[in-house]
Amino acid sequence: MHFDAIRRYIYYRCSDSELASDIAQDLFTKIWEKNKQINPLKDKALLYKMASDMLVSRMRRRKIEINYTNSVIIEKSSDLPDRDINIAQLKTSYIDALSEMTENSRITYLMSRDEDMKYHEIADILGIGVKAVEKRMSAALVILRKKLLN
């Protein structure tokens, strides 16, 4: 009922038709999964607010991923061509490991490693406990070890 309107709203904000469609679909899927009863006439503002929040979350995640990808510096040495190949393979494995992590683990890992944040700072920002941050970091490091050491 409001799918096209929500999709257009997100598209006007981000100028990415695929992202707009994804967010609109995720929004209505989330509502359906949680079995929420939404009255389209009364809760129209809620739908737009939820869509806007989802867009902001996606943009933050994308920014963190881009910043981290750009922060990986590869030193090139002309006298060691094998080393260049190994570094490229390592970078590819690292990116694969990041994509394999859950969103929560990846965000926590990048906040810790890329932004040099302490666990208690991450916990405060994400609104979770320090133990949850430790658990997410542990899961991220397991994936990294598996991808990078094999």
Backbone as CSV, one residue per row, in Angstrom:
resi,resn,N_x,N_y,N_z,CA_x,CA_y,CA_z,C_x,C_y,C_z
1,MET,0.831,-1.189,0.000,0.000,0.000,0.000,0.880,1.259,0.000
2,HIS,1.853,1.310,0.920,2.753,2.459,1.001,4.145,2.133,0.468
3,PHE,4.323,0.940,-0.067,5.645,0.511,-0.497,6.263,1.484,-1.502
4,ASP,5.515,1.823,-2.552,6.067,2.715,-3.580,6.373,4.099,-3.027
5,ALA,5.522,4.586,-2.146,5.754,5.913,-1.556,7.005,5.900,-0.681
6,ILE,7.177,4.857,0.106,8.363,4.735,0.964,9.616,4.611,0.097
7,ARG,9.533,3.797,-0.948,10.672,3.617,-1.840,11.064,4.938,-2.504
8,ARG,10.068,5.694,-2.958,10.364,7.003,-3.570,10.994,7.952,-2.551
9,TYR,10.474,7.940,-1.328,11.007,8.806,-0.270,12.488,8.502,-0.019
10,ILE,12.819,7.225,0.102,14.209,6.823,0.333,15.059,7.154,-0.897
11,TYR,14.510,6.928,-2.081,15.258,7.242,-3.300,15.600,8.734,-3.365
12,TYR,14.671,9.593,-2.994,14.933,11.034,-3.020,16.014,11.417,-2.023
13,ARG,16.134,10.648,-0.954,17.144,10.955,0.060,18.519,10.413,-0.296
14,CYS,18.581,9.281,-1.023,19.898,8.669,-1.266,20.289,8.572,-2.742
15,SER,19.366,8.769,-3.656,19.609,8.695,-5.106,20.150,7.338,-5.551
16,ASP,19.765,6.291,-4.858,20.177,4.937,-5.206,18.915,4.068,-5.227
17,SER,18.455,3.737,-6.434,17.183,3.016,-6.549,17.244,1.622,-5.928
18,GLU,18.391,0.938,-6.055,18.513,-0.395,-5.453,18.460,-0.324,-3.935
19,LEU,19.179,0.636,-3.370,19.167,0.809,-1.919,17.768,1.174,-1.437
20,ALA,17.092,2.047,-2.169,15.739,2.450,-1.791,14.792,1.251,-1.799
21,SER,14.890,0.419,-2.818,14.040,-0.776,-2.887,14.372,-1.750,-1.761
22,ASP,15.652,-1.934,-1.499,16.074,-2.833,-0.414,15.539,-2.371,0.929
23,ILE,15.669,-1.089,1.205,15.217,-0.568,2.494,13.703,-0.682,2.619
24,ALA,12.983,-0.342,1.565,11.517,-0.456,1.612,11.110,-1.911,1.845
25,GLN,11.770,-2.815,1.147,11.448,-4.228,1.327,11.804,-4.688,2.739
26,ASP,12.968,-4.283,3.238,13.371,-4.661,4.598,12.398,-4.111,5.637
27,LEU,11.924,-2.897,5.412,10.981,-2.280,6.347,9.710,-3.104,6.458
28,PHE,9.113,-3.437,5.338,7.868,-4.183,5.377,8.085,-5.636,5.800
29,THR,9.249,-6.185,5.503,9.572,-7.529,5.986,9.704,-7.524,7.499
30,LYS,10.361,-6.497,8.037,10.511,-6.380,9.488,9.152,-6.266,10.168
31,ILE,8.279,-5.476,9.593,6.933,-5.320,10.162,6.205,-6.651,10.117
32,TRP,6.314,-7.354,9.000,5.641,-8.635,8.857,6.205,-9.670,9.818
33,GLU,7.556,-9.719,9.962,8.184,-10.693,10.849,7.801,-10.472,12.302
34,LYS,7.699,-9.234,12.691,7.370,-8.939,14.087,5.870,-8.967,14.336
35,ASN,5.121,-9.260,13.287,3.683,-9.391,13.406,3.027,-8.119,13.952
36,LYS,3.559,-6.990,13.545,3.019,-5.712,14.020,1.780,-5.357,13.223
37,GLN,0.805,-4.864,13.946,-0.424,-4.400,13.306,-0.283,-2.903,13.066
38,ILE,-0.114,-2.532,11.819,0.069,-1.126,11.483,-1.117,-0.683,10.657
39,ASN,-1.723,0.364,11.115,-2.833,0.962,10.390,-2.230,1.954,9.396
40,PRO,-2.347,1.693,8.104,-1.685,2.538,7.108,-2.117,4.003,7.162
41,LEU,-3.321,4.250,7.583,-3.791,5.634,7.638,-3.248,6.370,8.856
42,LYS,-3.205,5.695,9.990,-2.764,6.339,11.231,-1.246,6.300,11.401
43,ASP,-0.607,5.257,10.906,0.814,5.038,11.173,1.719,5.375,9.992
44,LYS,1.247,6.224,9.098,2.042,6.608,7.934,3.353,7.281,8.367
45,ALA,3.285,8.158,9.350,4.488,8.850,9.838,5.472,7.855,10.432
46,LEU,4.965,6.823,11.120,5.827,5.795,11.697,6.587,5.049,10.601
47,LEU,5.919,4.727,9.519,6.579,4.038,8.412,7.713,4.880,7.829
48,TYR,7.461,6.154,7.648,8.508,7.042,7.109,9.665,7.182,8.095
49,LYS,9.357,7.262,9.378,10.402,7.371,10.403,11.256,6.111,10.428
50,MET,10.611,4.949,10.373,11.346,3.687,10.372,12.232,3.583,9.122
51,ALA,11.693,3.984,7.981,12.469,3.940,6.735,13.665,4.877,6.810
52,SER,13.446,6.053,7.354,14.531,7.020,7.502,15.617,6.478,8.423
53,ASP,15.221,5.881,9.534,16.187,5.304,10.470,16.986,4.169,9.815
54,MET,16.312,3.360,9.021,16.997,2.266,8.341,18.004,2.807,7.331
55,LEU,17.658,3.888,6.640,18.584,4.508,5.692,19.813,5.044,6.410
56,VAL,19.597,5.709,7.526,20.719,6.262,8.295,21.632,5.136,8.762
57,SER,21.064,4.046,9.229,21.867,2.903,9.669,22.690,2.330,8.521
58,ARG,22.058,2.173,7.360,22.780,1.645,6.207,23.911,2.567,5.781
59,MET,23.657,3.871,5.794,24.680,4.825,5.381,25.851,4.833,6.368
60,ARG,25.562,4.734,7.657,26.636,4.666,8.650,27.479,3.416,8.444
61,ARG,26.799,2.294,8.235,27.527,1.034,8.023,28.384,1.124,6.766
62,ARG,27.823,1.677,5.703,28.567,1.818,4.448,29.780,2.731,4.639
63,LYS,29.602,3.797,5.413,30.702,4.728,5.663,31.826,4.038,6.430
64,ILE,31.462,3.263,7.438,32.462,2.537,8.226,33.205,1.544,7.338
65,GLU,32.482,0.816,6.495,33.117,-0.154,5.607,34.063,0.527,4.621
66,ILE,33.628,1.635,4.053,34.458,2.353,3.086,35.697,2.917,3.767
67,ASN,35.514,3.532,4.946,36.659,4.083,5.669,37.669,3.006,6.006
68,TYR,37.183,1.860,6.420,38.115,0.806,6.790,38.813,0.235,5.563
69,THR,38.073,0.042,4.493,38.685,-0.463,3.262,39.748,0.501,2.766
70,ASN,39.465,1.789,2.857,40.434,2.791,2.409,41.628,2.910,3.347
71,SER,41.464,2.499,4.597,42.559,2.628,5.552,43.597,1.517,5.419
72,VAL,43.248,0.459,4.714,44.200,-0.626,4.495,45.225,-0.132,3.479
73,ILE,46.453,0.008,3.928,47.528,0.531,3.091,48.419,-0.632,2.673
74,ILE,48.654,-0.699,1.399,49.516,-1.755,0.871,50.796,-1.102,0.384
75,GLU,51.894,-1.550,0.965,53.196,-1.061,0.522,53.659,-1.913,-0.643
76,LYS,54.110,-1.259,-1.683,54.579,-1.988,-2.855,56.092,-1.944,-2.912
77,SER,56.653,-3.078,-3.197,58.092,-3.185,-3.327,58.384,-3.857,-4.656
78,SER,59.112,-3.175,-5.499,59.364,-3.709,-6.839,60.300,-4.922,-6.818
79,ASP,61.132,-5.052,-5.789,62.069,-6.166,-5.771,61.465,-7.447,-5.171
80,LEU,60.250,-7.374,-4.701,59.603,-8.549,-4.120,58.226,-8.781,-4.751
81,PRO,58.165,-9.296,-5.983,56.867,-9.486,-6.635,55.990,-10.522,-5.927
82,ASP,56.589,-11.554,-5.343,55.810,-12.554,-4.617,55.128,-11.938,-3.410
83,ARG,55.819,-11.024,-2.778,55.253,-10.335,-1.605,54.027,-9.523,-2.009
84,ASP,54.063,-8.883,-3.184,52.925,-8.110,-3.665,51.708,-8.999,-3.875
85,ILE,51.935,-10.177,-4.433,50.836,-11.119,-4.650,50.263,-11.563,-3.313
86,ASN,51.125,-11.870,-2.342,50.660,-12.299,-1.024,49.866,-11.201,-0.333
87,ILE,50.298,-9.962,-0.469,49.578,-8.847,0.153,48.201,-8.690,-0.486
88,ALA,48.130,-8.828,-1.796,46.845,-8.730,-2.487,45.913,-9.856,-2.046
89,GLN,46.453,-11.065,-1.914,45.648,-12.193,-1.448,45.187,-11.969,-0.014
90,LEU,46.077,-11.423,0.814,45.735,-11.144,2.205,44.623,-10.097,2.289
91,LYS,44.720,-9.059,1.473,43.696,-8.016,1.477,42.355,-8.587,1.034
92,THR,42.371,-9.437,0.000,41.140,-10.069,-0.466,40.544,-10.952,0.622
93,SER,41.372,-11.716,1.302,40.897,-12.567,2.393,40.332,-11.732,3.529
94,TYR,40.968,-10.603,3.800,40.503,-9.711,4.864,39.126,-9.135,4.527
95,ILE,38.942,-8.701,3.296,37.647,-8.159,2.875,36.585,-9.252,2.915
96,ASP,36.945,-10.467,2.507,36.012,-11.593,2.584,35.614,-11.865,4.038
97,ALA,36.586,-11.801,4.934,36.306,-12.037,6.352,35.360,-10.969,6.881
98,LEU,35.577,-9.724,6.512,34.680,-8.651,6.957,33.260,-8.878,6.447
99,SER,33.135,-9.313,5.209,31.800,-9.528,4.654,31.120,-10.757,5.261
100,GLU,31.915,-11.692,5.772,31.363,-12.901,6.373,30.854,-12.663,7.803
101,MET,31.349,-11.623,8.430,30.930,-11.318,9.802,29.482,-10.841,9.827
102,THR,28.842,-11.027,10.974,27.515,-10.442,11.132,27.681,-8.931,11.198
103,GLU,26.610,-8.233,10.936,26.668,-6.767,10.941,27.136,-6.255,12.303
104,ASN,26.605,-6.814,13.372,26.975,-6.362,14.714,28.449,-6.612,15.008
105,SER,28.950,-7.783,14.640,30.360,-8.089,14.878,31.261,-7.194,14.050
106,ARG,30.890,-6.970,12.786,31.704,-6.128,11.904,31.766,-4.690,12.420
107,ILE,30.624,-4.146,12.821,30.598,-2.768,13.335,31.445,-2.664,14.595
108,THR,31.284,-3.618,15.493,32.053,-3.611,16.734,33.543,-3.726,16.441
109,TYR,33.918,-4.648,15.555,35.320,-4.839,15.204,35.913,-3.567,14.601
110,LEU,35.200,-2.970,13.649,35.713,-1.771,12.985,35.806,-0.586,13.939
111,MET,34.857,-0.483,14.857,34.928,0.601,15.843,36.153,0.416,16.730
112,SER,36.440,-0.822,17.092,37.583,-1.104,17.949,38.906,-0.908,17.218
113,ARG,39.017,-1.481,16.033,40.296,-1.470,15.332,40.529,-0.210,14.502
114,ASP,39.500,0.257,13.826,39.665,1.398,12.926,39.599,2.731,13.668
115,GLU,38.693,2.811,14.617,38.508,4.065,15.332,39.182,4.061,16.703
116,ASP,39.914,2.996,17.031,40.648,2.868,18.291,39.790,3.155,19.518
117,MET,38.581,2.638,19.507,37.674,2.847,20.628,37.838,1.714,21.635
118,LYS,37.674,2.040,22.889,37.701,1.051,23.965,36.360,0.328,24.006
119,TYR,36.357,-0.850,24.606,35.136,-1.646,24.665,34.006,-0.894,25.369
120,HIS,34.317,-0.181,26.443,33.256,0.531,27.168,32.698,1.681,26.326
121,GLU,33.528,2.283,25.477,33.045,3.350,24.590,32.111,2.766,23.527
122,ILE,32.489,1.627,22.981,31.655,0.960,21.983,30.322,0.562,22.610
123,ALA,30.391,0.025,23.818,29.173,-0.388,24.518,28.240,0.804,24.724
124,ASP,28.788,1.948,25.118,27.969,3.142,25.324,27.314,3.610,24.028
125,ILE,28.069,3.627,22.946,27.540,4.106,21.670,26.462,3.169,21.131
126,LEU,26.708,1.858,21.223,25.763,0.885,20.679,24.621,0.556,21.644
127,GLY,24.751,1.012,22.881,23.702,0.754,23.858,23.643,-0.699,24.298
128,ILE,24.812,-1.322,24.406,24.892,-2.719,24.846,25.897,-2.804,25.981
129,GLY,26.007,-3.973,26.580,26.960,-4.165,27.656,28.361,-4.460,27.134
130,VAL,29.342,-4.285,28.007,30.736,-4.547,27.643,30.914,-6.033,27.298
131,LYS,30.220,-6.894,28.002,30.311,-8.334,27.710,29.805,-8.646,26.301
132,ALA,28.761,-7.940,25.866,28.249,-8.137,24.507,29.289,-7.683,23.485
133,VAL,29.998,-6.592,23.781,31.066,-6.120,22.895,32.164,-7.178,22.831
134,GLU,32.534,-7.732,23.972,33.567,-8.768,23.999,33.154,-9.983,23.181
135,LYS,31.892,-10.369,23.291,31.391,-11.531,22.552,31.426,-11.261,21.045
136,ARG,31.016,-10.055,20.650,31.034,-9.700,19.228,32.464,-9.662,18.690
137,MET,33.376,-9.111,19.467,34.786,-9.062,19.047,35.352,-10.472,18.915
138,SER,35.013,-11.326,19.860,35.484,-12.704,19.821,35.004,-13.393,18.546
139,ALA,33.740,-13.206,18.205,33.189,-13.814,16.988,33.895,-13.260,15.750
140,ALA,34.150,-11.969,15.735,34.837,-11.344,14.593,36.256,-11.890,14.452
141,LEU,36.954,-12.031,15.571,38.334,-12.508,15.527,38.423,-13.974,15.103
142,VAL,37.428,-14.765,15.471,37.398,-16.163,15.029,37.302,-16.227,13.512
143,ILE,36.440,-15.407,12.937,36.283,-15.383,11.479,37.570,-14.892,10.811
144,LEU,38.180,-13.859,11.373,39.419,-13.341,10.807,40.525,-14.381,10.839
145,ARG,40.672,-15.068,11.973,41.702,-16.118,12.073,41.470,-17.209,11.042
146,LYS,40.202,-17.624,10.914,39.874,-18.690,9.972,40.192,-18.281,8.544
147,LYS,39.848,-17.057,8.151,40.054,-16.593,6.775,41.513,-16.271,6.492
148,LEU,42.205,-15.664,7.434,43.559,-15.181,7.164,44.636,-16.233,7.362
149,LEU,44.397,-17.219,8.209,45.414,-18.222,8.472,45.296,-19.437,7.562
150,ASN,44.222,-19.511,6.796,44.066,-20.653,5.882,44.509,-20.295,4.488
